[in-house]
Amino acid sequence: MIALVLKVLNLIAKQRLKPNSGVSIGEGSRINYRGLHLKPGCEFKTGPGCMIEGHIYFERPDAKVMIGSNTFMGGSMIATATGVDIGSNVLIAWGCCIVDHNSHALDWRLRVDDTKGWIVGQKDWSHVKIQPIKICDNAWIGFNSIILKGVTIGEGAIVAAGSVVTKDVPPYTTVAGNPARVIREPSVGELGASPMSEPSSKEGV
């Protein structure tokens, strides 16, 4: 019964989107429309065959989230003030947070009125650091991981569960920890591998 109610609510949320809302969904993709928190001028696009089950918060007008094809995002969250670019064949587990900004100024005097602003639907972004995030094709983000502003996750890279990523992750590399550090570098075979190639290692993450 609950599943049916959620399905109906999701359909209602989809139908409420205006034709010029900036939302473009690829063929066969399944989206949690209730989780799209749009602002004017924002864009959300996916390629075909995606499953997006989490919530996406567009913090400022004109922010963008672009997702390739065959990408999965479980019960995770994206909060963007400028842009998050996610490639194809990416796996993002549940409990992850992908945030392209610091949320607040580092100087307490510049953030002291943030709550007062939120109460009336306003926020001063002038002292908040913002940098876009890119997650390249074939990457895997383990559950409860945090991806912070300005980070690029390279093609085929793995972020182990519970990691906090503050720096770029090279392609086909595994990182873990807080802050995330390299725990496995790619083999020669992986560097030239296609998505259909057999993995060179059976190591778990």
N, C-alpha and C positions, 0 to 999 in steps of 0.2 A: 504494500500500500504506500509506504514512504517513497519507494522508488518511483511509483507512478506519479505521486504528487510533485516530486522533484523534476520529473520529466516534463510535466505540464508547466511548472514554473519556469523552467528553462526555455520552453517553447514561447511562453509569453514574453520573456526577456528578449528573445530573438526578434519577435514580431514588433517590439517597441523600437527597435533600431531604425533610424531614419535612413532613406536611400543615400544621403550624402554624409553618413556618420563616419566615414573613413574606415569602415570594417569590410574586409574582403577575405572570404574563406574559400580555400581550395576544395575541389570536388572530393567527396567522401570523408572530409574531416569532421570530427566530433568535438564541439567546443562547449565549454561551460559559459554560456552567455550571461548567466547571473554573476559571473566573476569578472566581467569587463566593466571597469569603472572609468569611463571616458570623460575627457574634457574637450572643449571646443578645439577643432583643428587637429586632434590626435588621429593617429593611424594604427590599425591593427590588421596585419595581413598574415595569412598562412598559405602554404602550398597545399597540394592534395595529400590525403591520407594521414592527417595529423590527429592526435588526441591531446586536447588541452583541458585539463580538469581543474586547474588551480585558479587563483585570482590574479588579475593584472590591474595595478593601480597606476593610472596616468596622473602624475602629480602636478604637471603644468600643461597648459595648452601647447599643442603642436608636438608633443612627445610621440615617439614611434616605437612600436614593437613589430619586428619583421621576423617571420619564422618560415623556414624552408618546407620541404615535403617529408612525410613519414617520420615526423618528430613527435615525441611523447613528453608531456609534462604532467606529473601526478598532482597531488594536493599540495602544490608549492605556491610561492608568491613572487611576482615581479613588481617592483616599484620603480617607475622610471620618470625622471624629470627631463630627459633629453632623448635617449634611444637605447634599445637593446636589440641586437641582431643575433638571431639563433639560426644555425644552418639546418641542413637536412640530415635525417637519420640520427638525430640527437636524442638521448634518453636523459630526462631530468626526473629523478625520483621524488617521493613525497617529502614534505617538510623543508624544502630548500627555500632560501631567500636570495633573490638576485636584485641588487639595489645599486643604481648608478649615481648615487649622490650621498653626501654625509648626513642628510636630514636636517642638521642644525649647524650653526656656526660653532667653531671651536672655542671662541671667547664667550664666556657665560653672559657678559654684558650685552652681546649681540643676539642672544637667544632667549633672554629673560622674558620677552613678551610673546614668544611663539604660541603658547597655549591660548592667550587672549586672542590672538589672530585666528587660530583654528576655530574658536567658538563662533566667530562671525564669518567663517568661510574664507579667511585670508591667510597668506603666508608671505613673509619677506625672504626671497631667495637670493638677495644680493650678496650675502656673506656665506653662502653655502657652496661648497666645492662640488662640481658636477662633471662627470666624464662618462662617455658611452661604454657599454659592455658588448663584447663580441664572443659568441660561442660557436666555434667552427664545426663543420660537418663531422659526423660520426663520433662526437664526444659523448661521454657518459658522466653525469653528475650524480654522485651517490646521495642517499637520503640525509636530510638535516645539514646539508652543506650551505655555506654562505659565500656568495660571489660579490665582491665589492667593486666600487666604481673604478673605471678605467682598465679593467682586466680583459685580456684576450685569452680564451681557452683554445689551444691549438687543435688542429684536426686530429681526431682519433684519441685525444687525451682522456684520461680518467681522473676524476676528483673523488677520492675515497670518502666514505660516509663520515659526516661530522666535521669536515674540513672547513677552514676559513681561508678563502683565497684572496690575497691582497696584491699578488703580482702575476704577470703573465705566465701561462703554463705552456711549455713547448709542445709541438705535435707529438702524439703517440707516447706521451710521458704520463706516469702516474704520480699524483701528489697526494699528501695526507697531512693532517695535523693542523694546529693553530699557533702561528700562521702556517699555511700549507707549504710543505717542502717536498722536493723530488725524492721518491722512494723507489722508483723504477724508471730507467731510461729505455728508449726504444731499441730494438735490435735492428740490424742492418736490413733484415727481411721486412720488418714493419714499415720502415721508412719508404719502401717502394710498394707497399701492399695496396691492393684494391679492397673495397668493402666486402667482396665475396671471398677474399683469401682466407686460408686457415690461420688462426692466431699462432704466433711463435711460442707462446707460453701458456700454461694452464693455471698460472697463479691466480688466486682469488684476490678480491679487494675488500 
